[in-house]
Amino acid sequence: MQDRPDARELLEAVRAFLEEQVVPALDGTRQFHARVAANVLAIVGRELAGGDEALRVEWHQLVTLLAAPTAAVPETGAALFAAVRALNDTLATRIQSGDADDGPWRQAVLAHLRVTAAARLAIANPKYAGPRSER
């Protein structure tokens, strides 16, 4: 591991280079692909900055929502990701079986999904994660 520049700084430098120098020099499909590449680097940077914390929060929310038996929150990114995925699979199964069709658990599921979607949007595209009116 290097001290400086760290992975986030390297990603930011390449992203800035693409956006400031490469994108303006291109046109058409190549410009579009350069914009996509810069956007991917920005997403990866945001994921490095806050992705594990967002996963930990989601894990805690799912454990509470599902009243799942728990051990300690998984420490590593891969184990944490796998644990969250497994809990989301359980949630999806319960939703598909009709458990969230009505009642107080439905409201808890909807609240969880809103919070989770906002957290994921904050990483994928912060422009879409801002406050908006309820539909």
URNORWO-V723792 format. One record per backbone hydrogen bond with DSSP energy under -1.0 kcal/mol. NH is the residue of the N-H (numbers start at 1). CO is the residue of the C=O. Records with the same first field share a line. If there is no record, write none. Layout:
BEGIN
NH = CO ; CO
END
This chain:
BEGIN
10 = 6
11 = 7
12 = 8
13 = 9
14 = 10
15 = 11
16 = 12
17 = 13
18 = 14
19 = 15
20 = 16
21 = 17
22 = 17
23 = 18
26 = 23
32 = 28
33 = 29
34 = 30
35 = 31
36 = 32
37 = 33
38 = 34
39 = 35
40 = 36
41 = 37
42 = 38
43 = 39
44 = 40
45 = 41
46 = 42
47 = 43
48 = 44
49 = 45
50 = 46
51 = 47
54 = 50
55 = 51
56 = 52
57 = 53
58 = 54
59 = 55
60 = 56
61 = 57
62 = 58
63 = 59
64 = 60
65 = 61
66 = 62
68 = 63
80 = 76
81 = 77
82 = 78
83 = 79
84 = 80
85 = 81
86 = 82
87 = 83
88 = 84
89 = 85
90 = 86
91 = 87
92 = 88
93 = 89
94 = 90
95 = 91
96 = 92
97 = 93
98 = 95
99 = 94
101 = 98
107 = 103
108 = 104
109 = 105
110 = 106
111 = 107
112 = 108
113 = 109
114 = 110
115 = 111
116 = 112
117 = 113
118 = 114
119 = 115
120 = 116
121 = 117
122 = 118
124 = 120
125 = 121
128 = 125
END
